[in-house]
Amino acid sequence: MITADAFIAEADKAGFDFYTGVPCSYLTPLINGVLSAPALTYIGAASEGEAVAIASGAWLAGRRTVVMCQNSGLGNAVNPLTSLNAPFRIPTLLITTWRGEPTRPDEPQHEVMGRITQSLLTLIGLRQEPFPSSAEALGVTLVHAAAHMESTGSSFALVMRQGDVAEAALQPAGHTLPAPGRRADFAAAASGRPSRAAALQRLLEIVPPQAAVIATTGKCGRELFTLADRPQHLYQVGSMGGASGMALGVALNTSRPVIVLDGDGAALMKLGSFATIGAQAPRNLVHVVLDNGVHDSTGGQPTVSASVDFAAVALACGYCYAATCDSLEGFAQAFREGLREGPALIHLRIAPGSMARLGRPTIRPEEVARRFREFLAGPA
């Protein structure tokens, strides 16, 4: 058994300083220790997959990250670990607990995952070791994990058993509720809703050159690349719904404006990210939901966005500003105001459909990630 303070100290020596995750009773001492350390960042995520996305954004902004979750939630993290972190070669240290360990009685919901935790990690290509439960193994394990992550760009998993970390009380910290946000509604366009390509072209004309832009998976990123490929762009592939979490991870670790281009289907898939963004309240984040009411990349099947007021959801979750619009003029005005009043949500209703003969980015995801990371590290 080790203490949370011992782990944090050795992790700090290895460069780990950004933590995110979803609680588990086995993780309580470690999470409490991180929350009680003023020099560390811990972002409580709405889901395990969102935590992986947040950590990936923090890595892009120069942090070395840790994601903590229960193995029952490991299934929620498989998609971003395999379709976001793997293609972009973005590493994180994954600490997953081992509920349902076959030799230890546990609740029935942990039985299946308890049997397959290590096999699942191996199956998705992650190196793993038992969580270091002794002071002698602690430093060696973390140095090994950091070296593996640095040399391969792959994540590394530690599997924590009950009692690996001694109990630790949480030192309470004050929390100030944010002031109510402001909403704007812009008149409907007389000539019909704009296309996604037209909205992206307008964005390219008005986005600040120092801003980081993260485009959700599917045709949004493909159209953005076709219109203009810039070092400030990250075209997410896979990990549907993870763009907003990744953008939050970036925004919390840079002073640059951060723009995330989301889709209605993707935003609905990870609606909990709205709450996490509102709670963290990064003033430099503008969240744009391009809502065409359909899953455009898979043949135009309808989403349920017609009955969803994304602006109201954002304000209810703590965003400072939210706007609804369905014209390029309204979008441009809302975008300029959002840059001043973040976190901001701009809900732009657009027409279904995409550019004809639409290609895909010709730059490999790992090259996009490193180019984007260099952009973030450069002068604003």
N, C-alpha and C positions, 0 to 999 in steps of 0.2 A: 504494500500500500504506500502511495505517495500523497503529498499534500497538493492542493491546487496551486499554492504559492510556488512550490518547487517546480511544478510543470510550467507555470507561466514564466518563471525566471529562465529556465532552460530554453523554452520556446522563444523567448525574447532574444537570447543569445544566437539562436538559429535564424532570427529575422522575422518570426511570425508575430504580427501585431494587429491583425484585423480578423475578428471573429464574427461569425453569424451562424444561425441555426434555429432549430426547433427543440424545446426542452424534452428531456427524459429524466426520470427519477435517478437513474445511474449517473446522469450528467450534472445533476444539481450542484454538487460541490464545485465542479470546474466552471460552470456558467456563473455561479455566484462569485467565484474568485475573479473571473474576468470582469464582471459587472462592478466589482468593488475596486478594481485597479484603474485609477484615473487616467493613466497613460494609454490604456487600451480601448479599442472600439469593439462593441458588441451590438449587432443588429439582430433583433428578434424578428424572424421571418414568419410569414403566414403559412408557408409550406416548405418542405425540404427542397423541392425543386427551385423555389424562389431563392432560397438561401444559396444554392449553387450558383444561380445567375448573379446574385448580388456579389458574391465572392469573385466571380469572373470579372465583373466590372472593376472591383477594387484592385485586382491583379493588373488589369490594363492601366490603371492609374498608379502603378508602382508599389503596391502593397503585397506582402506575402501572407496568405490567408489560411484560415481554418474554418471548416464547416462541421458543425456538430449536430447529430440527430440520433434518434432511436432507430434500430434496425427495422422496426415495423414501418417506418417512413422511408426506408431506403429505396423502396419501390418508386416513390415519388421523385427520387433524385436520379433514377437510372436514365431517364430521358435526357436531361441536360448534361449529365456526366458523359453520355455517349454521343449526343448529337450537337452539343455546344462545346464543352471542354475538350473532347477528343479531337474534332476536326480543327479547332483553333489552336490546339496544343496549349491550353491554359490550365496550369496545375493548381490544385488546392490540396491541403492536408485534410482528409476526411476522417473524423472521429465518429464511428458508429458504435452504439452499444450492442450488447449481445443478450437481448431478452429472449427467453425461450431456450436457453442453453439446455441441451438434452439431459444433462446430469443434474439440473436444478429445476425443481418444480416452479411453474409460472402459470400465468393466465392462459386460457386456451387460444386467444387471438394471437399469441406469440409463438405457438407451436411450430407452424410451417416455416416462418422466417427464421426461427431459432435453428432449424435444421440446415437451412440453405445459405445463411449469411455469408460465410467464407466462400462457398462455391459461387454465389452470385457475384461477389467482388472479383473473383478470378475470371468468371465468364465475361464480365464487361471490361476486362483488361487492366484491372488495378492491382498494383503490388500492395501487399498487406503484411502487417505484423501484429501480434498481440499488443495491446496498449501496455506501455512500460509500467509495471507495478512496483518497481524498486528504484531507488535513487541511483544505483549503479547503472541500470539499463537506460535511464531516462535520457541523459545527454547523448549517448551513442545512438539511440533510436531516432532522435530528432535530427541530429546531424546527418544520419543516413537518409532519412526521409527528405530533408531539404536538398541534399546532393542529388538524389534521384529525380526530384521535381525539376531541379535546375538543368540537369543534363538531358532529360528526356522530354520535358514539357508535359509529363503525365502526372496525374494525381496519385496520391499515396494514402492508403487507408490504415487506420489503427482501430482494432476491435476491442472495445472496453467491456470488461466483465464487472459485475456488481462488486463494489467494495474496492475497486482499483484506486479510487481517490477518496481520501478521508473527508468526512463531513466538514462543511464550511458554511458559516452564516452569511447571509447577504447584508452588506452595509447599505442601508436605505439612502437613496438620493432623491432630491426634490425634483418634481416634474411640473412644468408650467404648461397649462393648456393653451393652444394657439387661439388667436382671435378668429372670429368667423371670417370666412373668405368672401370674395366678391364675385358676382356672376354677371356675365354680359351675354346678351342674345342679339344676333345680327339678322337683319331682314333676309327673307328668302330671295334667292336669285331669280330674276325674271326669266332668264334664258335656260333654266334647268341647272342641275347640279354639275359641278366640274368633274372631269376624269381624275383618276389618281395621278396620271402623268402630268396633267396640268397643275395639280396641287403641288407636286414635287418640283416642277419647274419654277413655280412661284416661290417655293421655299428656297431653292438654290439662288434666287435673285436677292433674297432679303436676309438669309442666315448670316450671322457675323462670321468673318473668316477665322476667328479664334475658337468658334464653337465646335464641340464634338457632336457628331450625328450618328445615332445608332438606329438602323432600320430593321424592322421585324422580318422574320423569315417569309418566304413566298415571293409574290410578285412585287411587293413594295421595294425590297432590296434590289431585285433584278432591274426594276425600272429606274431606280436611283442610279445604279451603276451605268445603265445605258445612257441616261441623260448626262451624267458627269461623274467621273471617278476622281475622288479627292482623298488625300491622306486623312482628312478629318472624318471620313466615312467608315463605319463598320457595318458590313452587310451580314446580318445574322443568318445562319443556316440551321435548320432544325430547331429543336427546343422551343416549339411554339408557345408563346406566352411569356417567354423569358426575357424579352427585350427591355421591359420596364424595370425588372430587377437588376439587369446588367447596367442599365443607365443609372439607377440609384447608386450602385457600387462605384461607378465612375464619379458621379456628382458629389458624393461625400468625400472624395479624395482629390478634387481639383477645384480651382477657382474659376475655371472656364465655364461658359454656358454649355449645358448638355441638353441636346434635343433627342428625344426618342420618338420614332415614327412607328406607331402601333397600328394594328388592325382591329376591327370589331370582334372577329372571332378569337384572335389572340388575347385581346384584353379581357374578354369574357372567360377565357380558360384560366387566367391567373388574376381574377378580380381582387383577390386578397392583396395583391401588390399595391393597389390603391391605398389600402389602409397602412401598409408599411411606409410608403412614400409620404403619406400625410403625417404619420407619427414622427418620421425623421426630419421632415420639412426642409429639404435642401433648396435654398433660395435660387439656385442656378439651374434648376431642372424644369424643362418645358416638355410636357407629355402630350403628344399629338395623336389622337385616335382618328384614323382615316376609315370612315364607316360607310361601306357600300352595301351592307346588309346581306352579304353572301360570303361563302368560302370560295373566293375567286380561283385559287390555285387548284382546286379539286373538282371544278366543273360548275361552280355557281350555286351550290346548295345553300338555302337560306340559313342565316343565323337568327338569333332571337333579339338582335339589337334594336329592332323597331320599337320594342316595348321598354327599352333601357334608356334612362336619362343619365348618360355618362357624366355630364357636368354636375348634376345633383349628387351623384355618387362621390365624385371627387371632393366636392365641398363638404359633404358629410364625413369624409375620411380625413379632412384637415388641410386640403389644398388651399392656398391663399387666393387663387383666382381660377375661374373656370368660364369658358365661353362655348356657345353653340353657334355654328354657322354653316351655311351651305353655298357660299360664294367665295371666289378667290379674294375679292376685296375685303370681305368680312374676315377671312382667314388671315390676311396680311395684318389687319388692324389688331386682331386678337393676339397674333404672334408677337407683335411689338409690345403689347401690354403684358403678355406673359413673361417676356424677358425681364421686365421690371418687377414682377410680382410673384415670382416662383415660390414654392412649386405651383405650376400652372397646368391646367388641363384644357386642351382645345379639341372640341368634338366637331370635326368637319365631316358633314354628310356628303358623300361623293357618289358618282354613278358607277354601276358595276362595269366590268370589262377592263381590258388592259391593252398595252401597246401591241401592235401586230408584229409577228415573228420575233417575239421577245426572247433574247438570249439570257445567258447567265454570266455572273462575274467570272472573268478569266484569271483572276488572281486567287491562289489557293487560300483557304481560310486562315491557315497559320501565318501566311505572309500578310494578310489583311490585319490580323491581330497585332503583329509586331510593328507594322507600319503605323497603326493607330496608337500603339503604346508610345512609340517615338514621338508622334505628334503631341500627345498629352504631356510628355516630358519636356518638350521644347518651349521656347518663349511664347507667352500668350500674346 
